[in-house]
Amino acid sequence: MSVRECRKQAIKKIIFCTLTILVSIQSFAIKPDRVYRFYPEKLCLIHKDLEVTTVDDIKIKVIQLPENPYWDGQFQLDDNGTEVFL
């Protein structure tokens, strides 16, 4: 093998490794849901729908949930093994 061929193979390996790393990093990126899975009404939560404007003038819809003064921060498991508020 000539020196030129060795360099080409080394460059190909570097490019391949770089692309593999970039793809793997992208696959673990946070991907928020575009649609809510549950609405507060379905979960019987007290809430307020708000529209917030960010510093760069982008309007986003948010849901404000008030603090529950009766909740002590602990969970309990129901019959299905799902955590529920006490």
C-alpha positions, 0 to 999 in steps of 0.5 A, spaced: 500 500 500 502 506 498 502 512 503 496 516 499 492 510 499 493 509 507 491 516 508 485 515 504 483 510 508 485 514 515 480 519 512 475 515 511 475 512 518 475 519 521 469 521 517 465 514 518 467 515 526 465 522 526 458 521 522 457 515 527 458 519 533 454 525 530 448 520 529 448 517 536 448 523 539 442 526 535 438 519 537 439 521 544 436 528 543 430 530 547 424 530 543 418 533 546 411 531 544 408 536 539 401 534 542 399 533 550 398 526 552 393 528 557 390 534 558 389 537 565 381 536 565 382 529 564 386 528 570 381 533 574 387 538 575 386 545 577 389 549 571 390 555 567 391 556 560 396 561 558 400 564 552 407 566 553 411 571 549 418 569 549 424 574 549 425 573 541 417 574 540 415 567 539 408 565 542 408 559 546 402 556 550 403 553 557 399 550 562 399 553 569 398 548 575 397 552 582 401 549 588 397 544 592 397 546 599 395 539 602 400 535 598 406 533 603 410 531 597 409 523 598 406 518 593 402 512 594 402 506 589 395 504 587 392 497 585 396 497 578 402 499 581 402 506 579 404 512 583 398 517 585 398 523 590 396 522 597 
